Amino acid sequence: MRISAPQLLTTALLFAVTGGFDPAPAWAAPQSTSTSAGKASTSTFSVEQLDQMMAPVALYPDSLLAQVLMASTYPGDVADAVKWSAAHKDAKGEEAVKQVASQPWDPSVQSLVAFPQLLAVLGQDPAWVQKMGDAFLAQPDAVMASVQRLRRQAEAAGNLKSNEQQKVTKQAAPAPASTTTVVQQPAPQTIVIESSDPQVVYVPSYNPSVVYGSWAYPSYPPYYYPPPPYYYPGGALLSFGIGVAVGGALWGDLNWGHSDIDIDVDRYNEINTNRQIDRGDKTWNHNASNRDGVPYRDNASRERYGRQNEGASNRDAYRGRDNSQARTAQRDQARKSMERSGIEPPARNNAEARQRAGQASRDMGSGQRAGAGSAGQRQAASGNRAQDSAAQRPATSNTRAQQDARQRSANTANSASRNNAFSGASNPSQSRAASNRGNSSYSASQRSSGARSAGRPVQRSAPSRGGGGGRRR
């Protein structure tokens, strides 16, 4: 490419004014969003990744591609629809959509059961479906640009043209919003794919590695999910199989100028009789409540959709956390009734509960201390009564006790004086008397032992209760 002298002069002036060259000239290839300066992010998809994931569906008719993009934002519902379609192989078209009207899936997913051959492809890689939906939510402009880029490649390779099944047309690209005077190259035309018969839709089947010609990103080869031969017996490079009478099953269409999806409200309400929408809802909006807890890939989508789940305001009621004014009034009335009946009402909050627990602990401690004092008083009173009883005993008791003490002392002294081998030598009569007493005691013990051995009862004498010292014989 030759550059003339005036162009070089213009470039030099531009360099002097701006301080450098334009980092993205008009003729340059689109840069990857993952490598653009200041825009690198692990939560968005690059151009290579977008073309890779959109290659299997970029050549679908616009109305069918719109349904696929909407449905892919609900990957859990798509997985359920795949299972249902596999179990109902003969169900297709508008009748199949009516059969799943009671399913909790998003209407965009319900519409896909009209095309069992399409669900057979989507069911081969649920991760791919989820990535496609995440990309459309986070980067709708980039997804639309990827589809157009791929369609131009297929057209350049001679594999995208009108036929009995589809009609391929080109539309002028929308005028840029900028009013700058800088001359730019005109944007390429938008390629639109429609069904030749609006009531019959053919789902194309093709190998992306072939239909797009030479692939620009060897490190990111296009995805390919061959459909079951049951639906495409021919096996041609680009085959369409059997057409599906859709009726009102398809109600969305791609809006290339705004990178969103237009809704045909009349067709939508005709097929979704239990999920009517207003006539003003002509642009599709993602319904986060049908996401079924599947996390969003990027922070922007999490912030936008993560807090907008329909029915979130009803969760407290579902969990027993009804904070309505009527419920509050009922609680207050019940509390007052308990107070009138002498029943302590439950604590209103954790702080009040802790305060009650602390007061109960203090009351228990006071009760224990009071009980200990009472026990001490009882013990002291018992001691006083014992002292009074001792003071009121007759004097004779004290005299008798003193006499017994003197007698024990005398006996101890006598025993001490006798406690030697020659103590009875000076008094033989006393020794004989002691010996006789010993023999008598031994004889008595022998008689008692003999009586026990003979089995005769032994009568022991009991002290007389009359106060005398005699024994009863």
VEXVEXDREN-897890 format. One line per 2 residues: number of its first residue (from 1); their letters; for each residue x, y, z of C-alpha. Coordinates in steps of 0.25 Angstrom, whole numbers. Layout:
NUM) a) X:Y:Z; ...
//
This chain:
1) mr) 0:0:0; 6:13:-4
3) is) 4:26:4; 5:39:-4
5) ap) 13:51:1; 0:59:5
7) ql) -4:47:13; 10:46:20
9) lt) 9:61:23; -5:59:29
11) ta) 0:48:38; 12:56:43
13) ll) 2:68:46; -7:58:54
15) fa) 5:52:61; 9:66:65
17) vt) -4:70:70; -9:57:78
19) gg) 5:53:82; 5:40:76
21) fd) -3:31:66; -17:26:67
23) pa) -16:13:75; -28:7:67
25) pa) -28:12:52; -40:9:44
27) wa) -33:-1:36; -28:-9:47
29) ap) -34:-23:51; -43:-22:63
31) qs) -35:-24:76; -38:-35:87
33) ts) -45:-29:99; -36:-37:107
35) ts) -23:-30:102; -28:-16:100
37) ag) -21:-5:108; -29:-2:121
39) ka) -40:-12:118; -33:-25:121
41) st) -43:-33:130; -44:-48:133
43) st) -59:-46:134; -62:-43:119
45) fs) -59:-50:106; -49:-47:96
47) ve) -52:-46:81; -46:-60:79
49) ql) -54:-66:90; -67:-59:85
51) dq) -65:-64:70; -61:-78:76
53) mm) -74:-80:84; -84:-73:74
55) ap) -79:-81:62; -89:-92:63
57) va) -101:-83:63; -97:-71:56
59) ly) -104:-76:43; -117:-78:49
61) pd) -129:-70:45; -130:-57:53
63) sl) -143:-61:60; -137:-74:64
65) la) -124:-68:68; -131:-58:77
67) qv) -138:-69:84; -125:-76:86
69) lm) -118:-64:92; -130:-61:102
71) as) -131:-76:106; -116:-77:108
73) ty) -117:-67:120; -125:-78:127
75) pg) -115:-90:126; -122:-98:137
77) dv) -136:-97:129; -129:-101:116
79) ad) -123:-114:123; -137:-117:127
81) av) -143:-115:114; -132:-124:107
83) kw) -137:-135:117; -151:-133:114
85) sa) -149:-133:99; -141:-146:99
87) ah) -153:-152:107; -163:-147:96
89) kd) -156:-149:83; -168:-148:75
91) ak) -172:-134:81; -168:-122:72
93) ge) -174:-109:67; -185:-101:74
95) ea) -191:-113:80; -179:-116:88
97) vk) -178:-102:93; -192:-103:98
99) qv) -189:-116:105; -178:-110:114
101) as) -187:-98:117; -188:-102:132
103) qp) -173:-104:133; -166:-93:142
105) wd) -156:-90:131; -154:-76:124
107) ps) -163:-74:112; -151:-73:103
109) vq) -147:-87:108; -161:-93:106
111) sl) -160:-88:91; -148:-97:88
113) va) -155:-110:91; -162:-107:77
115) fp) -148:-111:71; -143:-124:77
117) ql) -131:-124:67; -127:-111:73
119) la) -128:-116:87; -120:-128:84
121) vl) -108:-119:80; -110:-110:92
123) gq) -110:-122:101; -96:-127:97
125) dp) -89:-116:105; -96:-108:116
127) aw) -84:-100:119; -84:-95:105
129) vq) -99:-91:107; -96:-83:120
131) km) -84:-76:114; -92:-71:102
133) gd) -103:-66:111; -93:-59:120
135) af) -86:-53:108; -100:-48:103
137) la) -103:-41:117; -90:-35:119
139) qp) -86:-31:104; -98:-31:95
141) da) -91:-22:85; -79:-31:84
143) vm) -88:-43:82; -95:-36:71
145) as) -82:-32:65; -77:-46:66
147) vq) -89:-52:58; -88:-42:47
149) rl) -73:-45:46; -76:-60:45
151) rr) -87:-58:34; -77:-49:26
153) qa) -67:-60:26; -77:-71:22
155) ea) -82:-62:11; -68:-60:6
157) ag) -66:-75:6; -78:-76:-2
159) nl) -86:-84:8; -96:-74:12
161) ks) -107:-70:1; -122:-71:-1
163) ne) -129:-84:-4; -142:-91:-2
165) qq) -140:-91:13; -135:-77:16
167) kv) -134:-63:11; -121:-56:12
169) tk) -121:-41:11; -113:-29:14
171) qa) -117:-16:21; -110:-3:22
173) ap) -102:-1:35; -108:9:45
175) ap) -102:23:44; -92:25:55
177) as) -96:34:67; -84:43:66
179) tt) -84:56:59; -69:57:57
181) tv) -64:62:44; -53:52:44
183) vq) -55:43:31; -57:29:34
185) qp) -59:16:26; -73:12:24
187) ap) -77:1:33; -80:-13:26
189) qt) -94:-16:24; -103:-24:33
191) iv) -106:-38:28; -120:-43:32
193) ie) -124:-57:31; -139:-60:30
195) ss) -148:-73:27; -153:-73:13
197) dp) -167:-77:19; -170:-69:32
199) qv) -178:-81:37; -167:-91:35
201) vy) -153:-91:41; -141:-99:36
203) vp) -130:-101:46; -117:-101:38
205) sy) -106:-112:42; -92:-109:38
207) np) -77:-111:42; -72:-98:46
209) sv) -57:-102:43; -61:-103:28
211) vy) -73:-94:26; -65:-81:30
213) gs) -53:-84:22; -40:-82:27
215) wa) -41:-79:42; -34:-67:47
217) yp) -31:-72:61; -23:-85:62
219) sy) -22:-84:77; -37:-83:78
221) pp) -43:-93:68; -58:-92:66
223) yy) -68:-101:74; -75:-112:67
225) yp) -86:-121:72; -91:-130:61
227) pp) -106:-133:62; -112:-147:62
229) py) -113:-153:48; -128:-155:51
231) yy) -131:-141:48; -120:-138:37
233) pg) -119:-151:29; -113:-145:17
235) ga) -99:-141:23; -96:-129:14
237) ll) -87:-118:17; -99:-109:20
239) sf) -112:-117:22; -125:-112:27
241) gi) -133:-125:31; -148:-125:32
243) gv) -155:-111:34; -163:-108:47
245) av) -176:-102:47; -174:-92:58
247) gg) -187:-84:58; -186:-75:70
249) al) -174:-82:76; -164:-71:72
251) wg) -167:-57:77; -153:-50:77
253) dl) -145:-44:67; -131:-38:67
255) nw) -130:-23:67; -116:-20:60
257) gh) -117:-5:62; -118:-6:77
259) sd) -111:-19:80; -124:-25:87
261) id) -136:-33:84; -150:-28:80
263) id) -162:-35:85; -175:-38:77
265) vd) -184:-36:88; -196:-41:81
267) ry) -189:-55:77; -184:-55:91
269) ne) -197:-54:98; -203:-64:88
271) in) -194:-75:92; -191:-71:106
273) tn) -206:-70:111; -202:-71:126
275) rq) -191:-61:125; -196:-49:118
277) id) -188:-36:116; -192:-22:114
279) rg) -192:-17:100; -182:-7:103
281) dk) -172:-18:107; -166:-19:93
283) tw) -151:-20:97; -146:-33:104
285) nh) -141:-32:118; -134:-43:126
287) na) -143:-49:137; -133:-52:148
289) sn) -143:-60:156; -143:-71:145
291) rd) -128:-72:147; -130:-83:157
293) gv) -117:-79:165; -107:-80:154
295) py) -96:-70:157; -93:-59:147
297) rd) -79:-58:141; -76:-43:142
299) na) -78:-33:154; -86:-24:145
301) sr) -97:-35:143; -96:-39:157
303) er) -99:-24:162; -110:-22:151
305) yg) -117:-36:153; -113:-42:166
307) rq) -122:-33:174; -134:-32:165
309) ne) -140:-46:166; -155:-46:165
311) ga) -162:-50:178; -150:-46:187
313) sn) -159:-38:195; -167:-50:198
315) rd) -156:-58:204; -157:-52:218
317) ay) -172:-57:218; -168:-70:213
319) rg) -158:-72:225; -168:-67:235
321) rd) -162:-53:236; -175:-45:233
323) ns) -173:-31:237; -186:-25:233
325) qa) -193:-15:242; -205:-26:245
327) rt) -195:-36:250; -188:-26:259
329) aq) -201:-22:265; -205:-36:267
331) rd) -191:-38:275; -194:-26:283
333) qa) -208:-30:287; -203:-44:291
335) rk) -192:-38:300; -202:-29:307
337) sm) -211:-41:309; -199:-49:316
339) er) -196:-37:325; -211:-36:330
341) sg) -210:-51:333; -198:-50:341
343) ie) -189:-57:331; -176:-51:327
345) pp) -176:-48:312; -164:-52:303
347) ar) -153:-43:301; -154:-33:290
349) nn) -139:-34:286; -126:-40:290
351) ae) -122:-29:299; -135:-31:307
353) ar) -133:-46:308; -118:-44:313
355) qr) -123:-34:323; -134:-44:328
357) ag) -124:-55:329; -114:-46:337
359) qa) -125:-42:347; -130:-57:349
361) sr) -115:-60:352; -114:-49:363
363) dm) -127:-53:369; -122:-67:370
365) gs) -110:-63:377; -117:-55:387
367) gq) -126:-67:390; -114:-75:393
369) ra) -108:-65:402; -122:-64:410
371) ga) -123:-79:411; -109:-80:417
373) gs) -112:-69:427; -125:-76:431
375) ag) -117:-89:433; -107:-82:442
377) qr) -118:-76:450; -124:-90:452
379) qa) -111:-96:456; -109:-85:466
381) as) -123:-87:472; -120:-102:474
383) gn) -108:-99:481; -115:-89:491
385) ra) -125:-99:493; -115:-110:497
387) qd) -108:-100:506; -121:-97:513
389) sa) -124:-112:515; -111:-114:521
391) aq) -113:-102:531; -127:-107:535
393) rp) -122:-121:539; -123:-125:554
395) at) -111:-122:563; -111:-137:567
397) sn) -106:-141:553; -94:-132:555
399) tr) -91:-138:568; -93:-152:563
401) aq) -83:-149:552; -73:-144:562
403) qd) -74:-156:570; -72:-165:558
405) ar) -60:-157:554; -54:-159:568
407) qr) -57:-174:568; -50:-176:555
409) sa) -38:-168:560; -37:-177:572
411) nt) -38:-190:564; -27:-185:555
413) an) -18:-182:567; -21:-196:573
415) sa) -18:-202:559; -5:-195:558
417) sr) -1:-199:572; -4:-214:569
419) nn) 2:-214:555; 14:-222:559
421) af) 18:-237:561; 19:-236:576
423) sg) 7:-227:579; -1:-239:586
425) as) 11:-244:594; 8:-236:607
427) np) -7:-240:606; -10:-254:603
429) sq) -25:-254:606; -27:-243:596
431) sr) -20:-251:586; -28:-263:589
433) aa) -41:-255:588; -37:-250:574
435) sn) -33:-264:570; -47:-269:574
437) rg) -54:-258:566; -46:-262:554
439) ns) -50:-276:555; -64:-273:557
441) sy) -64:-264:545; -58:-275:537
443) sa) -68:-286:542; -80:-276:538
445) sq) -74:-274:524; -72:-289:522
447) rs) -87:-292:526; -91:-281:516
449) sg) -83:-287:505; -89:-301:508
451) ar) -103:-296:508; -101:-289:494
453) sa) -94:-302:488; -106:-310:494
455) gr) -116:-301:487; -123:-296:499
457) pv) -127:-282:500; -118:-273:509
459) qr) -126:-263:517; -118:-251:520
461) sa) -122:-242:532; -127:-228:529
463) ps) -125:-217:538; -137:-214:546
465) rg) -146:-202:542; -150:-199:556
467) gg) -137:-192:559; -131:-203:568
469) gg) -118:-210:566; -123:-224:567
471) rr) -124:-235:556; -135:-243:553
473) r) -133:-258:554
//
